[in-house]
Amino acid sequence: MAILLAAQSPELQIEAITVVSGNVLVDQGLQNALKLVELADRTDIPVARGERYPLRKKLITAPIVHGKNGLGETELPAPAKTAESGHAVDLIIDLVRAHPGQITLLPMGPLTNIARVLLKRPDIAQQIPEIILMGGSIEGGNATPAAEANIYNDPEAAKIVFESGIPITMVGLGATHQTLLKRSHAAALAGSRSPIARYVAQIADFYLGFSESVGFEGGALHDPLAVGLAVDSSLAKASCPMHIAVETRGEFTYGETVANRHLLRESVEDAGDHHVLTSLEPVEPNTRVPTLIDADRFLRFFMDRICAPPRVSSVGEV
């Protein structure tokens, strides 16, 4: 849904789609991305395969959420478009170096590809103006009681990204759970003249079934909200600067995005058999966290864009 929304948003100039393993394995995700750019008449967009596995932990796929094929068990024609020959990490590096200070990254899965970019070329962080990521939570997780799924699938990668110094907008569960796609929305999409909208209705059916089975009244538009905020940041009625740290060692909190809301930390001195708190020191924020979403306006935006005629790119545009 996020790829199709981005393709339907003229405010965004999509330079590439890079794929990582997440809910499905990277090879399946790559085929899905190729099919989706063809559905959207955007075969001008390069699509590249990225990392197969997290940096350290074992990958956890989630076919129960979006089906074994990641597209709600729906079928699209086999793509005529082929993937780029190079690796996603190298493509990101090449694009950022070709357009320094102009490429915003919108990761909507585990952050493995982005971490690999920063490990391979640490200096490139200075050339990336912003990362708008879907992931994390400041109020409990959905993969574990503490951790959101994208961060939990590669906490070590997320730690590298949050410590990179790149300005980050973290579109977490507290924001995305305000944006519920309901059966009435799906019915309107199914009745649209747009082939994109009718397809989104098909994939929404499986997702809504899963969401309803776990107690939600609709399916949270997690990734599309990140795209929406990239188009129009005012869709967030309130955002807070925070310092986000990623827990990589806790038994029960592994993968948690720990929010320092007050931007203060303790300074202590050793007093022999104990420590003494001497001061509270300021901490620089590394993340902006949207906390209140104009959900009605975002849902109208989503529906209008998805139901619009496919936005065909001019020759040579990327």
C-alpha positions as CSV (number, residue, x, y, z in Angstrom):
1,M,0.0,0.0,0.0
2,A,2.8,2.4,0.8
3,I,4.6,1.8,-2.5
4,L,1.4,2.4,-4.4
5,L,0.6,5.6,-2.3
6,A,4.1,6.9,-3.0
7,A,3.8,6.2,-6.7
8,Q,0.5,8.1,-6.7
9,S,2.0,11.2,-5.0
10,P,3.5,13.7,-7.4
11,E,5.2,15.5,-4.5
12,L,7.6,12.6,-4.2
13,Q,10.4,11.9,-6.7
14,I,11.1,8.2,-6.2
15,E,14.7,7.4,-7.0
16,A,14.6,3.7,-6.1
17,I,12.9,1.0,-4.1
18,T,15.2,-1.2,-2.1
19,V,14.0,-4.4,-0.6
20,V,14.9,-6.2,2.6
21,S,13.7,-9.4,4.3
22,G,10.9,-8.7,6.7
23,N,7.4,-10.1,6.7
24,V,8.5,-12.2,3.7
25,L,12.0,-13.2,2.5
26,V,13.8,-10.7,0.3
27,D,13.4,-12.6,-2.9
28,Q,9.6,-12.6,-2.5
29,G,9.6,-9.0,-1.5
30,L,11.6,-8.2,-4.6
31,Q,9.1,-9.9,-6.9
32,N,6.3,-8.0,-5.1
33,A,8.0,-4.7,-5.6
34,L,8.5,-5.3,-9.3
35,K,4.9,-6.3,-9.7
36,L,3.7,-3.2,-7.8
37,V,5.6,-0.7,-9.9
38,E,4.1,-2.3,-13.0
39,L,0.6,-2.1,-11.6
40,A,1.3,1.6,-10.9
41,D,2.8,2.2,-14.4
42,R,6.0,3.3,-12.7
43,T,8.5,0.9,-14.3
44,D,10.9,3.8,-14.5
45,I,11.7,3.2,-10.8
46,P,14.8,1.1,-10.1
47,V,14.1,-1.9,-7.8
48,A,17.1,-3.6,-6.0
49,R,17.5,-6.6,-3.8
50,G,18.9,-5.9,-0.3
51,E,19.9,-7.9,2.7
52,R,18.6,-11.4,3.2
53,Y,19.2,-11.6,7.0
54,P,19.5,-9.3,10.0
55,L,23.0,-8.3,11.2
56,R,23.1,-10.8,14.1
57,K,19.7,-12.3,15.1
58,K,17.7,-14.9,13.2
59,L,15.1,-13.5,10.8
60,I,11.4,-13.8,11.9
61,T,9.0,-13.7,9.0
62,A,5.3,-13.1,9.6
63,P,3.0,-14.7,6.9
64,I,0.1,-14.5,9.3
65,V,-0.1,-10.7,8.8
66,H,0.0,-10.4,5.0
67,G,-0.1,-13.9,3.7
68,K,2.7,-16.3,2.6
69,N,3.4,-14.1,-0.4
70,G,3.2,-10.8,1.5
71,L,0.3,-9.6,-0.8
72,G,-2.6,-11.2,1.1
73,E,-2.5,-14.3,-1.1
74,T,-3.5,-12.2,-4.1
75,E,-1.9,-12.7,-7.5
76,L,-0.5,-10.2,-9.9
77,P,1.0,-11.0,-13.3
78,A,4.7,-12.0,-13.4
79,P,6.7,-8.8,-13.9
80,A,8.4,-8.0,-17.2
81,K,10.6,-5.6,-15.3
82,T,13.8,-7.0,-13.8
83,A,15.7,-5.9,-10.7
84,E,18.9,-3.9,-10.8
85,S,22.0,-6.0,-11.1
86,G,23.7,-4.3,-8.1
87,H,22.9,-4.6,-4.4
88,A,20.5,-2.3,-2.7
89,V,23.2,-1.0,-0.3
90,D,25.4,0.1,-3.2
91,L,22.4,1.7,-5.0
92,I,21.6,3.8,-1.9
93,I,25.2,4.9,-1.6
94,D,25.4,5.8,-5.2
95,L,22.2,7.8,-5.1
96,V,23.1,9.7,-2.0
97,R,26.5,10.6,-3.4
98,A,25.0,11.7,-6.7
99,H,22.5,13.9,-4.9
100,P,24.1,14.9,-1.6
101,G,21.7,16.5,0.9
102,Q,18.7,15.7,-1.3
103,I,17.8,12.0,-0.7
104,T,15.3,11.3,2.1
105,L,15.2,7.6,3.1
106,L,11.8,6.1,3.9
107,P,12.6,2.6,5.4
108,M,9.4,0.7,6.1
109,G,10.9,-2.6,7.2
110,P,13.9,-3.8,9.3
111,L,16.7,-1.3,9.1
112,T,19.4,-3.8,7.9
113,N,20.0,-2.1,4.5
114,I,20.4,1.3,6.0
115,A,22.7,0.0,8.7
116,R,24.8,-1.7,6.0
117,V,25.1,1.6,4.2
118,L,26.3,3.4,7.3
119,L,28.8,0.5,8.1
120,K,30.2,0.6,4.6
121,R,30.4,4.4,4.2
122,P,30.2,6.0,7.7
123,D,30.8,9.5,6.2
124,I,27.6,9.3,4.1
125,A,25.5,10.1,7.1
126,Q,26.4,13.8,6.7
127,Q,24.9,13.7,3.2
128,I,21.5,12.3,4.2
129,P,19.1,15.1,5.3
130,E,16.4,12.9,6.9
131,I,15.2,9.4,7.6
132,I,11.4,9.0,7.9
133,L,11.0,5.4,9.2
134,M,8.0,3.3,10.1
135,G,9.0,1.4,13.2
136,G,9.4,1.6,16.9
137,S,7.0,2.6,19.7
138,I,7.1,4.6,22.9
139,E,4.1,2.7,24.3
140,G,4.8,-1.0,24.0
141,G,5.3,-3.3,21.0
142,N,3.5,-5.6,18.6
143,A,6.2,-8.2,18.2
144,T,6.9,-8.5,21.9
145,P,5.4,-6.5,24.8
146,A,8.3,-4.1,24.5
147,A,9.3,-4.1,20.8
148,E,7.7,-3.1,17.5
149,A,8.2,-5.7,14.7
150,N,10.5,-3.8,12.3
151,I,12.9,-2.8,15.0
152,Y,12.7,-6.2,16.7
153,N,13.6,-7.9,13.4
154,D,17.0,-6.2,13.5
155,P,17.7,-4.2,16.7
156,E,21.4,-4.0,16.1
157,A,20.8,-2.4,12.7
158,A,18.3,0.0,14.3
159,K,20.8,1.0,17.0
160,I,23.3,2.0,14.3
161,V,20.7,4.1,12.5
162,F,19.5,5.9,15.6
163,E,23.1,6.6,16.6
164,S,24.1,7.9,13.2
165,G,23.3,11.6,13.7
166,I,20.9,11.7,10.8
167,P,17.7,13.5,11.7
168,I,15.0,10.9,12.1
169,T,11.2,10.9,12.2
170,M,10.0,7.7,13.9
171,V,6.5,6.9,12.7
172,G,5.8,4.4,15.5
173,L,2.8,2.4,16.6
174,G,1.3,5.2,18.7
175,A,0.8,7.2,15.5
176,T,0.0,4.4,13.1
177,H,-2.7,2.8,15.3
178,Q,-4.6,6.1,15.0
179,T,-5.1,5.4,11.2
180,L,-7.4,2.4,10.8
181,L,-8.5,1.2,7.4
182,K,-11.9,-0.3,7.9
183,R,-14.2,-2.6,5.9
184,S,-16.1,0.5,4.7
185,H,-12.9,1.9,3.2
186,A,-12.2,-1.4,1.5
187,A,-15.6,-1.5,0.0
188,A,-15.2,1.9,-1.5
189,L,-11.8,0.9,-2.9
190,A,-13.3,-2.2,-4.4
191,G,-16.0,-0.1,-6.1
192,S,-13.5,2.3,-7.6
193,R,-12.7,2.6,-11.3
194,S,-9.0,2.6,-10.5
195,P,-7.2,-0.8,-10.9
196,I,-4.8,0.3,-8.1
197,A,-7.7,0.9,-5.7
198,R,-9.4,-2.4,-6.6
199,Y,-6.1,-4.2,-6.0
200,V,-5.6,-2.5,-2.6
201,A,-9.1,-3.7,-1.7
202,Q,-8.0,-7.2,-2.4
203,I,-4.8,-7.1,-0.3
204,A,-6.7,-5.3,2.4
205,D,-9.2,-8.2,2.9
206,F,-6.5,-10.5,4.2
207,Y,-4.9,-7.8,6.4
208,L,-8.3,-6.8,7.8
209,G,-9.0,-10.4,8.7
210,F,-5.8,-10.6,10.6
211,S,-6.3,-7.3,12.4
212,E,-9.8,-8.1,13.4
213,S,-8.7,-11.5,14.7
214,V,-6.4,-9.7,17.2
215,G,-9.0,-7.3,18.4
216,F,-8.6,-4.2,16.1
217,E,-11.6,-2.6,14.4
218,G,-9.5,-2.1,11.3
219,G,-6.0,-2.4,9.8
220,A,-3.5,0.2,10.9
221,L,-2.0,1.9,7.9
222,H,1.6,1.7,9.3
223,D,3.7,2.1,6.2
224,P,1.4,4.4,4.2
225,L,1.4,6.9,7.1
226,A,5.2,7.2,6.8
227,V,4.7,8.0,3.1
228,G,1.9,10.5,4.0
229,L,4.1,12.3,6.4
230,A,6.9,12.5,3.8
231,V,4.3,14.2,1.5
232,D,2.7,16.4,4.2
233,S,4.3,16.7,7.7
234,S,1.3,18.6,8.9
235,L,-0.7,15.4,8.9
236,A,1.0,15.0,12.4
237,K,-0.9,17.5,14.6
238,A,1.7,17.0,17.3
239,S,5.3,15.7,17.4
240,C,7.8,15.6,20.1
241,P,11.6,15.7,20.0
242,M,13.1,12.7,21.9
243,H,16.3,10.8,22.3
244,I,15.6,7.3,21.2
245,A,17.9,4.5,22.2
246,V,17.5,0.9,21.0
247,E,17.8,-1.9,23.5
248,T,20.0,-4.7,22.3
249,R,20.7,-6.7,25.5
250,G,17.6,-6.9,27.6
251,E,15.9,-10.3,28.1
252,F,12.4,-8.8,28.0
253,T,13.1,-5.5,26.3
254,Y,15.3,-6.6,23.3
255,G,14.4,-4.4,20.4
256,E,12.6,-1.7,22.4
257,T,12.9,1.9,21.3
258,V,13.5,3.6,24.7
259,A,12.3,7.2,24.6
260,N,14.0,9.9,26.7
261,R,11.2,12.4,26.6
262,H,12.6,14.9,29.1
263,L,16.0,15.0,27.3
264,L,17.9,14.7,30.6
265,R,20.3,12.0,32.0
266,E,21.8,11.5,35.4
267,S,25.4,12.3,36.2
268,V,26.8,10.3,39.1
269,E,30.0,10.2,41.1
270,D,31.5,7.2,42.8
271,A,31.3,7.4,46.6
272,G,33.0,4.2,47.4
273,D,30.2,1.8,48.4
274,H,27.6,3.7,46.4
275,H,27.1,6.3,43.7
276,V,25.9,9.9,44.3
277,L,23.6,11.7,41.8
278,T,25.3,15.0,41.2
279,S,23.4,16.6,38.4
280,L,21.0,16.1,35.5
281,E,22.6,16.8,32.2
282,P,20.9,17.7,28.9
283,V,20.7,15.1,26.1
284,E,20.3,16.1,22.5
285,P,17.2,14.7,20.7
286,N,18.0,12.4,17.8
287,T,14.4,11.7,16.7
288,R,11.1,13.5,16.2
289,V,8.1,11.3,17.2
290,P,4.7,12.1,15.8
291,T,2.2,11.6,18.7
292,L,-1.1,12.9,17.3
293,I,-2.2,12.3,13.8
294,D,-5.0,14.0,11.9
295,A,-6.4,10.6,11.1
296,D,-9.5,11.7,9.2
297,R,-7.5,13.9,6.9
298,F,-4.9,11.2,6.4
299,L,-7.5,8.6,5.5
300,R,-9.1,11.0,3.0
301,F,-5.6,11.6,1.5
302,F,-5.0,7.9,1.3
303,M,-8.3,7.1,-0.3
304,D,-8.1,10.0,-2.8
305,R,-4.6,9.1,-3.9
306,I,-5.2,5.4,-4.2
307,C,-8.4,5.9,-6.2
308,A,-6.9,8.5,-8.6
309,P,-5.9,7.4,-12.1
310,P,-2.4,5.9,-12.2
311,R,0.2,8.6,-12.3
312,V,2.3,7.7,-15.4
313,S,5.9,9.0,-15.3
314,S,7.3,11.0,-18.2
315,V,10.1,9.2,-20.1
316,G,13.4,9.3,-18.3
317,E,12.0,10.6,-15.0
318,V,13.0,8.8,-11.8
